[in-house]
Amino acid sequence: MVAACASRAPSQTLKAENKRLRNELADARSRQAETDAKLASLQAELAQLDQTTKAKDAEIARLRTENATSWRELAEARGRATADKRVPTVQCPQGTILDATGTSCVPTAPPPPPPPPIAPAAVPQPVTARILKLAIEGDFVVCVLGAGTEHGVAKTWRAQFLRGSSATPLVGGSAEILRVDRRTTTIRVKMTMDAVAANPSVQLSPPP
């Protein structure tokens, strides 16, 4: 009995293993069938997309052909319009031009007169003024001169004492303009009162 039981045990094991393998094979075939069905569906979709792409390519080719035809017809129409334009045959004498219709000559407008010449700006000339008043302020002598804006003097001008009654500049006689009024100009200079009194003339000059 022991031997009989031992011989039946491997047979049962082999049957169970065979059944398991058959089940796995059936599952594999089922999955293969599903895969084949999906592949067939994808191939059908791909074929449909190919047909759609071909149809679109055909439509694009047709539109390009129509566009080229339209441009060619437009160019031909423009060429005919240019050929239909008449070249004016009227020859106008000197001093005249064709009118807007291109059939007759009309006189040209006279040239505008030249602009009037612009007179050069007057160059301001130096002014020699006499001292009217004197005052001492610290190390400076403040002088009021008898010339102002009526004579063209400006605050930007220079002031230079002249030696005595001559037109020669006095060494060290350069002065600073403080204020320019209508008829007077106020300056200050670092000189002694006696030196200023001995040289009462000041030349006012425009800047260079």
CYANA upper distance limits for C-alpha pairs under 8 A (distance plus 0.5 A):
  1 MET  CA      5 CYS  CA      6.66
  2 VAL  CA      6 ALA  CA      6.66
  3 ALA  CA      7 SER  CA      6.73
  4 ALA  CA      8 ARG  CA      6.84
  5 CYS  CA      9 ALA  CA      6.85
  6 ALA  CA     10 PRO  CA      7.90
  7 SER  CA     11 SER  CA      7.52
  8 ARG  CA     12 GLN  CA      6.84
  9 ALA  CA     13 THR  CA      6.86
 10 PRO  CA     14 LEU  CA      6.60
 11 SER  CA     15 LYS  CA      6.73
 12 GLN  CA     16 ALA  CA      6.72
 13 THR  CA     17 GLU  CA      6.65
 14 LEU  CA     18 ASN  CA      6.46
 15 LYS  CA     19 LYS  CA      6.60
 16 ALA  CA     20 ARG  CA      6.69
 17 GLU  CA     21 LEU  CA      6.68
 18 ASN  CA     22 ARG  CA      6.63
 19 LYS  CA     23 ASN  CA      6.70
 20 ARG  CA     24 GLU  CA      6.76
 21 LEU  CA     25 LEU  CA      6.59
 22 ARG  CA     26 ALA  CA      6.67
 23 ASN  CA     27 ASP  CA      6.71
 24 GLU  CA     28 ALA  CA      6.57
 25 LEU  CA     29 ARG  CA      6.61
 26 ALA  CA     30 SER  CA      6.64
 27 ASP  CA     31 ARG  CA      6.69
 28 ALA  CA     32 GLN  CA      6.54
 29 ARG  CA     33 ALA  CA      6.59
 30 SER  CA     34 GLU  CA      6.83
 31 ARG  CA     35 THR  CA      6.62
 32 GLN  CA     36 ASP  CA      6.57
 33 ALA  CA     37 ALA  CA      6.66
 34 GLU  CA     38 LYS  CA      6.73
 35 THR  CA     39 LEU  CA      6.57
 36 ASP  CA     40 ALA  CA      6.59
 37 ALA  CA     41 SER  CA      6.73
 38 LYS  CA     42 LEU  CA      6.67
 39 LEU  CA     43 GLN  CA      6.60
 40 ALA  CA     44 ALA  CA      6.71
 41 SER  CA     45 GLU  CA      6.80
 42 LEU  CA     46 LEU  CA      6.55
 43 GLN  CA     47 ALA  CA      6.62
 44 ALA  CA     48 GLN  CA      6.77
 45 GLU  CA     49 LEU  CA      6.70
 46 LEU  CA     50 ASP  CA      6.67
 47 ALA  CA     51 GLN  CA      6.83
 48 GLN  CA     52 THR  CA      6.78
 49 LEU  CA     53 THR  CA      6.58
 50 ASP  CA     54 LYS  CA      6.64
 51 GLN  CA     55 ALA  CA      6.68
 52 THR  CA     56 LYS  CA      6.74
 53 THR  CA     57 ASP  CA      6.60
 54 LYS  CA     58 ALA  CA      6.65
 55 ALA  CA     59 GLU  CA      6.78
 56 LYS  CA     60 ILE  CA      6.67
 57 ASP  CA     61 ALA  CA      6.66
 58 ALA  CA     62 ARG  CA      6.71
 59 GLU  CA     63 LEU  CA      6.71
 60 ILE  CA     64 ARG  CA      6.65
 61 ALA  CA     65 THR  CA      6.73
 62 ARG  CA     66 GLU  CA      6.74
 63 LEU  CA     67 ASN  CA      6.54
 64 ARG  CA     68 ALA  CA      6.61
 65 THR  CA     69 THR  CA      6.69
 66 GLU  CA     70 SER  CA      6.66
 67 ASN  CA     71 TRP  CA      6.78
 68 ALA  CA     72 ARG  CA      6.68
 69 THR  CA     73 GLU  CA      6.65
 70 SER  CA     74 LEU  CA      6.62
 71 TRP  CA     75 ALA  CA      6.65
 72 ARG  CA     76 GLU  CA      6.72
 73 GLU  CA     77 ALA  CA      6.65
 74 LEU  CA     78 ARG  CA      6.71
 75 ALA  CA     79 GLY  CA      6.65
 76 GLU  CA     80 ARG  CA      6.74
 77 ALA  CA     81 ALA  CA      6.70
 78 ARG  CA     82 THR  CA      6.65
 79 GLY  CA     83 ALA  CA      6.66
 80 ARG  CA     84 ASP  CA      6.65
 81 ALA  CA     85 LYS  CA      7.13
 88 PRO  CA    102 GLY  CA      6.90
 88 PRO  CA    103 THR  CA      7.99
 90 VAL  CA     98 LEU  CA      8.31
 90 VAL  CA    102 GLY  CA      8.14
 90 VAL  CA    103 THR  CA      7.07
 90 VAL  CA    104 SER  CA      7.53
 90 VAL  CA    105 CYS  CA      8.46
 92 CYS  CA     96 THR  CA      6.41
 92 CYS  CA     97 ILE  CA      6.43
 92 CYS  CA     98 LEU  CA      7.29
 92 CYS  CA    105 CYS  CA      6.24
 93 PRO  CA     97 ILE  CA      8.34
 95 GLY  CA    107 PRO  CA      6.41
 95 GLY  CA    108 THR  CA      6.27
 96 THR  CA    105 CYS  CA      6.32
 96 THR  CA    106 VAL  CA      5.70
 96 THR  CA    107 PRO  CA      4.59
 96 THR  CA    108 THR  CA      5.56
 97 ILE  CA    105 CYS  CA      5.68
 97 ILE  CA    106 VAL  CA      5.97
 97 ILE  CA    107 PRO  CA      6.78
 97 ILE  CA    108 THR  CA      6.73
 98 LEU  CA    102 GLY  CA      5.86
 98 LEU  CA    103 THR  CA      7.34
 98 LEU  CA    104 SER  CA      6.15
 98 LEU  CA    105 CYS  CA      4.98
 98 LEU  CA    106 VAL  CA      6.67
 99 ASP  CA    103 THR  CA      7.38
 99 ASP  CA    104 SER  CA      6.41
 99 ASP  CA    105 CYS  CA      6.36
 99 ASP  CA    106 VAL  CA      6.58
124 PRO  CA    152 GLY  CA      7.62
124 PRO  CA    206 PRO  CA      7.22
125 GLN  CA    205 SER  CA      7.49
125 GLN  CA    206 PRO  CA      7.70
126 PRO  CA    203 GLN  CA      7.18
126 PRO  CA    204 LEU  CA      6.04
126 PRO  CA    205 SER  CA      4.83
126 PRO  CA    206 PRO  CA      7.01
127 VAL  CA    147 ALA  CA      8.26
127 VAL  CA    151 HIS  CA      7.93
127 VAL  CA    153 VAL  CA      8.26
127 VAL  CA    203 GLN  CA      6.21
127 VAL  CA    204 LEU  CA      5.56
127 VAL  CA    205 SER  CA      6.97
128 THR  CA    201 SER  CA      7.16
128 THR  CA    202 VAL  CA      6.12
128 THR  CA    203 GLN  CA      4.80
128 THR  CA    204 LEU  CA      6.54
129 ALA  CA    145 LEU  CA      6.30
129 ALA  CA    146 GLY  CA      6.00
129 ALA  CA    147 ALA  CA      6.32
129 ALA  CA    201 SER  CA      6.33
129 ALA  CA    202 VAL  CA      5.91
129 ALA  CA    203 GLN  CA      6.83
129 ALA  CA    204 LEU  CA      7.91
130 ARG  CA    145 LEU  CA      6.07
130 ARG  CA    146 GLY  CA      6.21
130 ARG  CA    200 PRO  CA      6.39
130 ARG  CA    201 SER  CA      5.30
130 ARG  CA    202 VAL  CA      6.86
131 ILE  CA    143 CYS  CA      6.86
131 ILE  CA    144 VAL  CA      6.35
131 ILE  CA    145 LEU  CA      5.08
131 ILE  CA    146 GLY  CA      6.95
131 ILE  CA    200 PRO  CA      6.06
131 ILE  CA    201 SER  CA      6.98
131 ILE  CA    202 VAL  CA      8.03
132 LEU  CA    143 CYS  CA      7.80
132 LEU  CA    144 VAL  CA      5.97
132 LEU  CA    145 LEU  CA      5.99
132 LEU  CA    146 GLY  CA      6.70
133 LYS  CA    143 CYS  CA      6.14
133 LYS  CA    144 VAL  CA      5.55
133 LYS  CA    145 LEU  CA      7.82
134 LEU  CA    141 VAL  CA      7.35
134 LEU  CA    142 VAL  CA      6.28
134 LEU  CA    143 CYS  CA      5.23
134 LEU  CA    144 VAL  CA      7.13
135 ALA  CA    141 VAL  CA      6.23
135 ALA  CA    142 VAL  CA      5.59
135 ALA  CA    143 CYS  CA      7.04
136 ILE  CA    140 PHE  CA      6.50
136 ILE  CA    141 VAL  CA      5.09
136 ILE  CA    142 VAL  CA      6.48
136 ILE  CA    193 MET  CA      8.33
137 GLU  CA    141 VAL  CA      6.58
137 GLU  CA    142 VAL  CA      7.25
139 ASP  CA    190 LYS  CA      6.72
139 ASP  CA    191 MET  CA      8.45
140 PHE  CA    188 ARG  CA      6.56
140 PHE  CA    189 VAL  CA      5.93
140 PHE  CA    190 LYS  CA      5.12
140 PHE  CA    191 MET  CA      7.11
140 PHE  CA    192 THR  CA      8.48
141 VAL  CA    188 ARG  CA      5.95
141 VAL  CA    189 VAL  CA      5.97
141 VAL  CA    190 LYS  CA      6.81
141 VAL  CA    191 MET  CA      7.05
141 VAL  CA    192 THR  CA      7.67
141 VAL  CA    193 MET  CA      7.18
141 VAL  CA    196 VAL  CA      8.45
142 VAL  CA    186 THR  CA      7.55
142 VAL  CA    187 ILE  CA      6.23
142 VAL  CA    188 ARG  CA      4.76
142 VAL  CA    189 VAL  CA      7.17
143 CYS  CA    186 THR  CA      6.23
143 CYS  CA    187 ILE  CA      5.83
143 CYS  CA    188 ARG  CA      6.49
144 VAL  CA    184 THR  CA      6.98
144 VAL  CA    185 THR  CA      6.24
144 VAL  CA    186 THR  CA      5.03
144 VAL  CA    187 ILE  CA      7.01
145 LEU  CA    184 THR  CA      5.92
145 LEU  CA    185 THR  CA      5.62
145 LEU  CA    186 THR  CA      6.73
145 LEU  CA    187 ILE  CA      8.24
145 LEU  CA    202 VAL  CA      8.35
146 GLY  CA    183 ARG  CA      6.82
146 GLY  CA    184 THR  CA      5.41
146 GLY  CA    185 THR  CA      7.31
147 ALA  CA    151 HIS  CA      6.68
147 ALA  CA    153 VAL  CA      7.82
147 ALA  CA    182 ARG  CA      8.31
147 ALA  CA    183 ARG  CA      5.54
147 ALA  CA    184 THR  CA      5.11
147 ALA  CA    185 THR  CA      6.44
148 GLY  CA    152 GLY  CA      7.28
148 GLY  CA    153 VAL  CA      5.82
148 GLY  CA    154 ALA  CA      8.12
148 GLY  CA    180 VAL  CA      6.25
148 GLY  CA    181 ASP  CA      5.88
148 GLY  CA    182 ARG  CA      5.39
148 GLY  CA    183 ARG  CA      4.63
148 GLY  CA    184 THR  CA      4.89
148 GLY  CA    185 THR  CA      5.82
149 THR  CA    153 VAL  CA      5.35
149 THR  CA    154 ALA  CA      6.91
149 THR  CA    180 VAL  CA      7.18
149 THR  CA    181 ASP  CA      6.65
149 THR  CA    182 ARG  CA      5.26
149 THR  CA    183 ARG  CA      6.82
149 THR  CA    184 THR  CA      8.25
150 GLU  CA    182 ARG  CA      6.20
150 GLU  CA    183 ARG  CA      6.61
151 HIS  CA    183 ARG  CA      8.22
153 VAL  CA    157 TRP  CA      7.27
153 VAL  CA    180 VAL  CA      7.69
153 VAL  CA    204 LEU  CA      7.74
153 VAL  CA    205 SER  CA      8.46
153 VAL  CA    206 PRO  CA      8.14
154 ALA  CA    180 VAL  CA      6.88
154 ALA  CA    206 PRO  CA      8.28
155 LYS  CA    177 ILE  CA      6.91
155 LYS  CA    178 LEU  CA      7.93
155 LYS  CA    179 ARG  CA      6.99
155 LYS  CA    180 VAL  CA      6.47
156 THR  CA    177 ILE  CA      8.46
156 THR  CA    206 PRO  CA      7.70
156 THR  CA    207 PRO  CA      7.25
157 TRP  CA    177 ILE  CA      7.99
157 TRP  CA    204 LEU  CA      6.99
157 TRP  CA    205 SER  CA      6.00
157 TRP  CA    206 PRO  CA      5.06
157 TRP  CA    207 PRO  CA      5.96
158 ARG  CA    174 SER  CA      8.50
158 ARG  CA    175 ALA  CA      7.92
158 ARG  CA    176 GLU  CA      7.61
158 ARG  CA    177 ILE  CA      7.48
158 ARG  CA    204 LEU  CA      6.12
158 ARG  CA    205 SER  CA      5.74
158 ARG  CA    206 PRO  CA      6.89
158 ARG  CA    207 PRO  CA      7.17
159 ALA  CA    174 SER  CA      6.58
159 ALA  CA    175 ALA  CA      5.65
159 ALA  CA    176 GLU  CA      6.84
159 ALA  CA    177 ILE  CA      7.10
159 ALA  CA    187 ILE  CA      8.11
159 ALA  CA    202 VAL  CA      7.01
159 ALA  CA    203 GLN  CA      6.29
159 ALA  CA    204 LEU  CA      5.20
159 ALA  CA    205 SER  CA      7.09
160 GLN  CA    169 PRO  CA      7.06
160 GLN  CA    170 LEU  CA      7.86
160 GLN  CA    173 GLY  CA      6.16
160 GLN  CA    174 SER  CA      5.09
160 GLN  CA    175 ALA  CA      6.36
160 GLN  CA    202 VAL  CA      5.99
160 GLN  CA    203 GLN  CA      5.70
160 GLN  CA    204 LEU  CA      7.08
161 PHE  CA    169 PRO  CA      6.54
161 PHE  CA    170 LEU  CA      6.00
161 PHE  CA    173 GLY  CA      5.34
161 PHE  CA    174 SER  CA      6.85
161 PHE  CA    175 ALA  CA      7.89
161 PHE  CA    199 ASN  CA      7.35
161 PHE  CA    200 PRO  CA      8.14
161 PHE  CA    201 SER  CA      6.55
161 PHE  CA    202 VAL  CA      4.83
161 PHE  CA    203 GLN  CA      6.71
162 LEU  CA    166 SER  CA      6.97
162 LEU  CA    167 ALA  CA      6.34
162 LEU  CA    168 THR  CA      5.97
162 LEU  CA    169 PRO  CA      4.94
162 LEU  CA    170 LEU  CA      5.39
162 LEU  CA    173 GLY  CA      7.94
162 LEU  CA    199 ASN  CA      6.79
162 LEU  CA    200 PRO  CA      8.20
162 LEU  CA    201 SER  CA      6.11
162 LEU  CA    202 VAL  CA      6.18
162 LEU  CA    203 GLN  CA      7.30
163 ARG  CA    167 ALA  CA      7.45
163 ARG  CA    168 THR  CA      6.16
163 ARG  CA    169 PRO  CA      6.37
163 ARG  CA    170 LEU  CA      5.23
163 ARG  CA    199 ASN  CA      6.08
163 ARG  CA    201 SER  CA      8.28
164 GLY  CA    198 ALA  CA      6.69
164 GLY  CA    199 ASN  CA      5.00
164 GLY  CA    200 PRO  CA      7.46
164 GLY  CA    201 SER  CA      7.83
165 SER  CA    199 ASN  CA      7.59
165 SER  CA    200 PRO  CA      8.25
165 SER  CA    201 SER  CA      7.45
169 PRO  CA    173 GLY  CA      7.80
170 LEU  CA    174 SER  CA      8.44
173 GLY  CA    189 VAL  CA      7.71
173 GLY  CA    191 MET  CA      8.10
174 SER  CA    189 VAL  CA      7.42
175 ALA  CA    187 ILE  CA      6.87
175 ALA  CA    188 ARG  CA      6.17
175 ALA  CA    189 VAL  CA      5.11
175 ALA  CA    190 LYS  CA      8.09
176 GLU  CA    187 ILE  CA      5.89
176 GLU  CA    188 ARG  CA      5.94
176 GLU  CA    189 VAL  CA      6.95
177 ILE  CA    185 THR  CA      7.81
177 ILE  CA    186 THR  CA      6.60
177 ILE  CA    187 ILE  CA      4.86
177 ILE  CA    188 ARG  CA      7.21
178 LEU  CA    185 THR  CA      8.21
178 LEU  CA    186 THR  CA      5.97
178 LEU  CA    187 ILE  CA      5.70
178 LEU  CA    188 ARG  CA      7.58
179 ARG  CA    185 THR  CA      6.35
179 ARG  CA    186 THR  CA      5.65
179 ARG  CA    187 ILE  CA      7.63
180 VAL  CA    184 THR  CA      6.79
180 VAL  CA    185 THR  CA      4.95
180 VAL  CA    186 THR  CA      6.86
181 ASP  CA    185 THR  CA      6.39
191 MET  CA    195 ALA  CA      6.86
191 MET  CA    196 VAL  CA      7.15
192 THR  CA    196 VAL  CA      6.86
193 MET  CA    197 ALA  CA      6.63
194 ASP  CA    198 ALA  CA      6.61
195 ALA  CA    199 ASN  CA      6.86
196 VAL  CA    200 PRO  CA      6.66
